[in-house]
């Protein structure tokens, strides 16, 4: 079938190289993934989740947004983004709804 016995090995190596390159591009260059965060929430305006105050804020909402929409200052810790921008595609803010084991502020 193959005249050179190393051909399947080279094809396998090329497949790994292409797959690794595609993953590198998707995650590090295009930032094509969703970031989930628990962000401080104002319980006087919204129904917020109740956290423990240590590993999560005391009152928080859940925000899911594409990594490509997050400003670089957030990654360095110089600023915080606490909500989606108006009209931002694929960004979702989730507030607490009563039911189950979830504790809400309102």
Secondary structure, DSSP 8 states (H G I E B T S, - for coil): --SSTTHHHHHHHHHHHHHHHHHHIIIIIS--SEEEEEEE--TTTS--EE--SSSS-SEEEEEEEEGGGS-HHHHHTS----S--TT-TT-EEE---SSTT--B--
